[in-house]
Amino acid sequence: MRLPAVQTAVGLDVALVGIPWDGGTTNRAGARHGPREVRNQSSLMRRVHHVSGTAPFSIANVADVGDLSVNPIDLADGLDRIRKGMDAIVAAGAIPLSVGGDHLTTLPVLRAVAKNRPVGLIHFDAHSDTNDRYFGDNPYTHGTPFRRAIEEGLLDPRRIVQIGIRGSIYDSGEHDWAKEQGIRIIYMEEFVTRGADDVMREAREIAGDLPTYVTFDIDCIDPSMAPGTGTPEAGGFTTREAQQMIRLLTGVEIVGADVVEVSPPFDLAGMTALAGATMMFELLCVIAKQVGIRRNAAGAPDR
């Protein structure tokens, strides 16, 4: 977004950060290259949101802290490196807004963001990502992060809403565990019937006024508009619907957010990376507005 590149998150309100790691991908790898291409396309983002009038760079102190250190050949070490990198950002007092990377990267981010208390989750995705094991006895893949996060006490399942879930599944009971925990799954068909305003009203009610993480898997967008992803599913959101939903997050206490699963090797003309950068800007505008409200309430001057 043509922002300063800095070494640490000290002094920042919002830290943009890349996680170039896809060690949890079960089939079409390539999301490790997502941060690089999203950065390229993000230069198209300008200063002011055309609908809300929000000027995030004038409200909040925002910078790009670069990519976290990862290990592409050791899954456990890779997750630990991501967690340590995010620990430093959170300890500096900045809200992390990251771009992955596959969806398993969200797990170590939550280990940092939710270290002291469980948080809620607003989850845009084609997939629930609450499966247990893949390929025998492998508990850590991009299809399992939120099951692990609930088991680790990082997420309050009664404050989780998943929006846009669709596509073929491994068996008829694939989502049973998630529902038994109290997760609210809003399938794509329900979204089509109800519309963005009504669905997001419920999402805000589920999140309440407590700390909440927002995760946006680019495969929630239809592959006709975002083909560059590891597990595309037909019948998804338009980019316009996705933008509308993010704008309706205003009022949610966001303590961190991410955009994941942008996979440039499967992209066309950078359109998926552009969608990812656009969703990051939308999220940044909502978060910056939240920062501004807090600052004004504390009587501090704007940035």
Salt bridges, closest charged atoms under 4 A:
ASP13 OD2 - ARG295 NH2 2.84
ASP22 OD1 - ARG32 NE 2.71
ASP64 OD2 - ARG39 NE 2.70
ASP67 OD1 - ARG39 NH1 2.83
ASP77 OD2 - ARG81 NE 2.69
ASP80 OD1 - ARG83 NH2 2.66
ASP80 OD2 - LYS84 NZ 3.30
ASP87 OD2 - ARG83 NH1 2.73
ASP87 OD1 - LYS115 NZ 3.26
ASP125 OD2 - HIS103 ND1 3.20
ASP125 OD2 - HIS123 NE2 2.78
ASP125 OD1 - HIS127 ND1 3.64
ASP129 OD2 - HIS103 ND1 2.99
ASP132 OD1 - ARG133 NH1 2.66
ASP132 OD1 - ARG147 NE 3.76
ASP132 OD1 - ARG148 NH2 2.57
ASP137 OD1 - ARG133 NE 2.67
GLU151 OE2 - ARG147 NE 3.88
GLU151 OE1 - ARG148 NE 2.84
GLU152 OE2 - ARG111 NH2 2.76
ASP156 OD1 - ARG158 NE 3.18
GLU190 OE2 - ARG184 NH2 2.58
GLU190 OE2 - ARG194 NH1 2.70
ASP198 OD2 - ARG194 NE 2.95
ASP198 OD1 - ARG201 NH1 3.02
GLU202 OE2 - ARG184 NE 2.65
GLU202 OE1 - ARG194 NH1 2.70
ASP217 OD2 - HIS103 ND1 3.28
ASP219 OD2 - HIS127 ND1 3.19
GLU233 OE2 - HIS127 NE2 2.84
GLU253 OE2 - ARG294 NH2 1.99
GLU261 OE2 - HIS142 ND1 2.97
GLU282 OE1 - HIS49 NE2 2.75
GLU282 OE2 - ARG247 NH2 2.84
